[in-house]
Amino acid sequence: MNLEDEFAQYRGELVAHCYRMLGSLHDAEDAVQEAYLRAWRGFAEFEQRSSVRTWLYRIATRVCLNALQHSSRRMVPSALGAPGTDPNDLEAQALETSWLEPFPDLLMSTDPALVVGTRQSLRLAMVAALQHLPPRQRAVLILRDVLAWQASEVADLLETTTAAVNSSLQRARAELAKLAPTEEEYSEPDEPVRRALLDRFAKAFESADLVALEGLLTQDTRWEMPPTPTWFNGREDVLRLLAVKLTPGEGLRSMVETSANGQPAFGLYIRGRDGAFHAHSIKVLTVTKAGISAVLAFHRADLFPSFGLPLVRFPQV
């Protein structure tokens, strides 16, 4: 295998690693591109004291830490304040805020040895929780608990001591325990039940069937819509929001299934005056055995190409 092919085989997992660090797919792709440029330029000095994969992770982590010196952490609306109650009184879109972005599953590694750890560590709630950690703590936790690096390896990368790494890891784990989802929240229903729930959700959303949606949402469900800071908590308030925002009628909306962060997702298209369906938002669902417990709706049409979805879809004749 030549060097170019060897570099290429790690691209997907490096993008995922940088995404955990940065909370943004676009920033992660930029970071990996910068890491590869540095690797090409510095390969003559690579002494092969580690594998090429480990060496690339070291470079990419340093690129991310450097980027985090000049940026604010990625946010979700629920981290900014209390939920709203009036769907007719939404705050204006906060385009200057650095919002968390979804990660398309089609970019995930296909290596079976990486899939299980990748899925859990890339779930939206987990990545949102990671953003609360200081950058170096974030790097320590990801390298130790996701990539299973030795403390001495992390210490060498961060130019610190093993004791300092272990102390940082302990603090990071304690903070994450307060913020990250529990194992129970990760528990999804069996596939036939999950499949039926998603099909019913898509159909109910397309037709603005609030009665059907009520039966699919959990009592404590949460609905967020970055870049709009206002978010809603609890089935009653979420349904009140949907009653205002979903115009009743068939053929006005189209939901295309996809997946993000190891979770089910839909690309929502809205029918325009030209008769075509135009990209509107990527909705990432948290599905539990009790129903849909959260929807994070990213109102950004520019995300669609990353999911392999077109910006415009035409009705089938």
C-alpha positions in Angstrom: 0.0 0.0 0.0 1.4 3.4 -1.0 1.5 6.3 1.4 -1.5 8.1 -0.2 -3.7 5.0 0.2 -2.6 4.5 3.7 -3.5 8.1 4.7 -6.8 7.8 2.9 -8.0 4.7 4.8 -7.9 6.6 8.1 -9.8 9.7 6.9 -13.3 8.7 8.1 -12.2 7.9 11.6 -10.0 11.0 11.8 -13.0 13.2 10.8 -15.0 11.5 13.5 -12.2 12.1 16.0 -12.0 15.8 15.1 -15.8 16.1 15.2 -15.8 14.9 18.8 -13.2 17.5 19.6 -14.8 20.4 17.7 -18.6 19.6 17.5 -18.7 20.6 13.9 -18.5 18.5 10.8 -17.2 21.3 8.6 -14.5 22.3 11.2 -13.6 18.6 11.6 -13.1 18.2 7.8 -10.9 21.3 7.7 -8.9 20.0 10.7 -8.3 16.7 9.0 -7.2 18.5 5.8 -4.8 20.6 7.8 -3.5 17.4 9.6 -2.9 15.7 6.2 -1.0 18.7 4.9 1.2 18.7 8.0 1.7 14.9 7.7 2.8 15.2 4.0 5.2 18.0 4.8 6.6 16.2 7.8 6.7 12.6 6.7 10.5 12.7 6.0 10.9 13.4 9.8 8.5 10.6 10.8 10.7 8.2 12.7 8.1 5.3 12.7 8.2 5.0 16.5 4.5 4.6 16.2 2.1 3.5 13.5 1.0 5.9 10.8 -2.5 5.8 12.2 -1.3 6.9 15.7 0.9 9.5 14.2 -2.0 11.0 12.2 -4.1 11.1 15.3 -1.4 13.0 17.2 -1.2 15.6 14.4 -5.0 15.9 14.1 -5.4 16.3 17.9 -2.9 19.1 18.0 -4.7 20.8 15.0 -7.9 20.6 17.0 -6.4 21.9 20.2 -4.9 24.8 18.2 -8.3 25.5 16.6 -10.1 25.5 20.0 -7.8 28.3 21.2 -9.5 30.6 18.7 -13.1 29.5 18.9 -16.0 29.1 21.3 -17.5 25.8 22.2 -20.4 24.4 20.1 -23.8 24.9 21.7 -27.3 23.4 21.7 -30.3 25.6 22.6 -31.0 23.7 25.8 -27.5 24.6 27.1 -28.3 28.3 26.9 -31.3 28.7 29.2 -34.7 27.6 30.3 -37.2 26.2 27.7 -39.8 28.4 26.0 -43.6 27.9 26.4 -45.0 30.2 23.7 -44.4 29.0 20.1 -45.5 32.4 18.8 -42.7 34.1 20.7 -39.5 32.5 19.4 -36.2 34.3 19.7 -34.6 35.5 16.5 -32.1 33.1 14.9 -28.7 33.5 16.6 -26.5 33.1 13.6 -23.4 34.4 15.5 -23.6 31.5 17.9 -21.4 28.5 17.3 -24.0 25.7 17.1 -23.4 22.0 17.4 -23.7 20.2 14.0 -24.8 16.7 13.2 -22.5 14.0 11.9 -23.7 11.9 8.9 -23.4 8.2 9.6 -22.3 7.5 6.1 -18.9 9.0 7.2 -18.5 6.6 10.1 -15.8 3.9 10.0 -16.9 0.5 8.6 -14.3 -1.3 10.7 -16.3 -3.6 13.1 -13.8 -3.0 15.8 -14.5 0.7 15.8 -18.3 0.8 15.2 -19.6 0.1 18.7 -17.4 2.7 20.4 -17.9 5.2 17.6 -21.7 5.0 17.7 -21.9 5.8 21.4 -19.2 8.4 21.5 -20.8 10.2 18.5 -24.3 10.5 19.8 -25.5 14.1 19.8 -26.0 14.3 23.6 -22.6 12.9 24.2 -20.9 15.3 21.8 -22.8 18.2 23.3 -21.6 17.1 26.7 -18.0 16.9 25.5 -18.2 20.5 24.5 -18.5 21.5 28.2 -15.0 20.2 28.9 -11.9 22.3 28.6 -10.1 21.4 25.3 -7.2 19.5 26.9 -9.6 17.6 29.2 -11.7 16.8 26.1 -8.7 15.5 24.3 -7.6 13.3 27.3 -11.0 11.8 27.7 -11.4 11.0 24.0 -7.9 9.6 23.6 -8.2 7.5 26.7 -11.8 6.3 26.8 -12.7 6.3 23.1 -9.4 5.4 21.4 -8.0 3.5 24.4 -4.6 5.1 24.3 -2.2 4.6 27.2 -1.9 7.4 29.6 1.8 7.7 28.7 1.0 8.1 25.0 -1.5 10.9 25.8 1.1 12.6 28.1 3.7 12.5 25.3 1.2 14.1 22.9 0.2 16.8 25.3 3.8 17.3 26.6 2.8 16.7 30.2 3.1 13.9 32.8 1.2 10.7 33.2 0.0 11.8 36.6 -1.4 15.0 35.1 -3.2 13.0 32.4 -4.8 10.6 35.0 -5.9 13.6 37.0 -7.4 15.3 34.0 -9.2 12.1 33.0 -10.7 11.8 36.4 -12.1 15.3 36.3 -13.4 14.9 32.8 -15.2 11.6 33.7 -16.8 13.3 36.7 -18.0 16.2 34.7 -19.3 14.0 31.9 -21.2 11.8 34.4 -23.3 14.9 35.2 -24.0 15.9 31.6 -23.9 12.8 29.4 -26.9 10.5 28.8 -27.2 7.4 31.0 -27.0 3.9 29.6 -30.8 3.6 29.9 -31.2 6.7 27.6 -29.1 4.8 24.9 -31.5 1.8 25.0 -33.6 1.7 21.8 -36.5 -0.6 21.1 -36.1 -3.8 19.1 -35.8 -3.2 15.3 -39.4 -4.0 14.3 -40.8 -1.6 16.9 -38.2 1.0 16.1 -38.9 0.7 12.4 -42.7 1.1 12.9 -42.2 4.1 15.2 -40.0 5.9 12.6 -42.4 5.2 9.8 -45.3 6.5 11.9 -43.4 9.6 12.9 -42.5 10.4 9.3 -46.1 10.0 8.1 -47.6 11.9 11.0 -45.1 14.8 10.5 -45.7 15.0 6.8 -49.5 15.2 7.3 -49.3 17.3 10.5 -51.2 14.6 12.4 -50.9 16.0 16.0 -52.9 13.1 17.5 -50.5 10.6 16.0 -47.5 12.6 17.0 -48.8 12.8 20.6 -48.8 9.0 20.8 -45.2 8.9 19.6 -43.5 11.5 21.8 -42.5 10.7 25.4 -44.0 12.8 28.3 -40.6 14.5 28.8 -39.7 14.9 25.1 -37.5 17.8 24.1 -37.5 19.8 20.8 -34.6 22.0 19.7 -34.2 24.0 16.5 -30.7 25.6 16.1 -30.0 28.4 15.1 -33.2 29.4 16.9 -32.3 29.6 20.6 -35.8 28.9 21.9 -36.4 25.3 22.7 -39.4 23.3 24.1 -39.5 20.7 26.8 -42.4 18.3 27.5 -45.0 16.8 25.2 -47.6 19.4 25.8 -45.4 22.3 24.9 -43.8 20.5 21.9 -47.2 19.7 20.5 -48.2 23.4 21.0 -45.1 24.3 18.9 -46.0 21.8 16.2 -49.6 23.0 16.0 -48.3 26.5 15.2 -45.5 25.5 12.8 -47.0 22.6 10.8 -49.5 23.8 8.2 -52.2 21.0 7.9 -52.5 19.2 4.6 -51.0 16.4 2.5 -48.2 17.0 0.0 -46.7 20.0 1.8 -43.8 18.2 3.4 -41.6 15.2 2.6 -39.4 13.3 5.0 -36.4 11.4 3.7 -34.9 9.0 6.1 -31.2 9.2 6.9 -29.1 8.7 10.0 -26.7 10.9 12.1 -24.5 10.4 15.1 -25.6 6.7 15.3 -29.3 7.9 15.6 -32.3 7.9 13.2 -32.7 11.1 11.3 -34.8 12.7 8.6 -34.2 15.3 6.0 -37.3 17.5 5.9 -38.3 19.1 2.5 -40.9 21.8 2.2 -42.9 22.2 -1.0 -42.4 25.5 -2.7 -44.5 27.5 -5.1 -42.7 25.9 -8.0 -44.0 22.5 -6.9 -40.6 21.2 -6.0 -39.6 20.1 -2.5 -36.8 22.2 -1.0 -34.3 21.3 1.7 -35.4 22.7 5.1 -33.8 20.9 8.1 -32.1 17.7 9.3 -34.0 16.3 12.2 -32.1 13.9 14.5 -34.2 11.7 16.8 -33.5 10.1 20.1 -35.6 7.0 20.2 -36.2 5.1 23.5 -38.4 2.2 24.4 -41.0 4.7 25.6 -41.0 6.7 22.4 -39.2 9.7 20.8 -37.6 11.5 23.7 -35.8 14.3 21.8 -35.7 15.9 18.3 -32.8 18.1 17.4 -33.8 19.9 14.2 -30.9 21.6 12.5 -32.5 24.3 10.3 -29.7 24.4 7.8 -30.2 23.4 4.2 -26.4 23.5 3.6 -26.1 20.3 5.7 -28.0 18.2 3.2 -25.2 17.4 0.7 -23.1 16.0 3.6 -25.9 13.4 4.1 -26.0 12.6 0.4 -29.3 14.4 0.0 -30.2 16.9 -2.8 -31.2 20.4 -2.0 -34.2 20.1 -4.3 -36.5 17.1 -4.9 -39.1 16.9 -7.6 -42.4 15.1 -7.1 -42.6 11.7 -8.9 -45.0 11.8 -11.7 
